Amino acid sequence: MQLHQVKRNTPRKTSIKVGRGGTRGKTSGRGTKGQKAHGGHGIRPDVRDTIKKFPKIRGRGKNLNTSAQAVARIISITTLSEVFEEGAVITPQVIVEKNLVKRDGGKTPLVKILSDGEVTKKFSIEGCQLSEAAKAKIEKAGGSVK
């Protein structure tokens, strides 16, 4: 057997060329007329329509998912001294129970305490963010911050 006598086991597959005369010519099995008949003009996907319904928020970095960015709820020291008694342990859960802050989508929100006014009572604050001035005022009054 010579090299020129070798034959394939399976026949070679050739892709069918359409639109070049013969049985598959002109409209090439696409039907006639219309958006789907023309090459290069596809139908716009459904995802594009849903994306275009959302409003664009102007400014740098504004189109990010804002629900992922937790925003702290702000409370002043004066409101804490008015609502809570001497020696109370203040946590975000307790603040929500006293209706000083609303829940954020069923979750307890982050709470930040700012230093507006003076503190006369001793508080124990846990799990809250504090400004430096608020922390100094609470510790000066004899309270503790964890």
HELIX and SHEET records of a PDB file:
HELIX    1   1 LEU A    3  GLN A    5  5                                   3    
HELIX    2   2 ASP A   46  LYS A   53  1                                   8    
HELIX    3   3 THR A   66  ALA A   68  5                                   3    
HELIX    4   4 ILE A   77  VAL A   83  1                                   7    
HELIX    5   5 PRO A   92  GLU A   97  1                                   6    
HELIX    6   6 GLU A  132  LYS A  140  1                                   9    
SHEET    1   A 3 ARG A  73  SER A  76  0                                        
SHEET    2   A 3 VAL A 111  LEU A 114  1                                        
SHEET    3   A 3 GLN A 129  LEU A 130  1                                        
SHEET    1   B 3 VAL A  89  ILE A  90  0                                        
SHEET    2   B 3 SER A 124  ILE A 125  1                                        
SHEET    3   B 3 SER A 144  VAL A 145  1                                        
END                                                                             
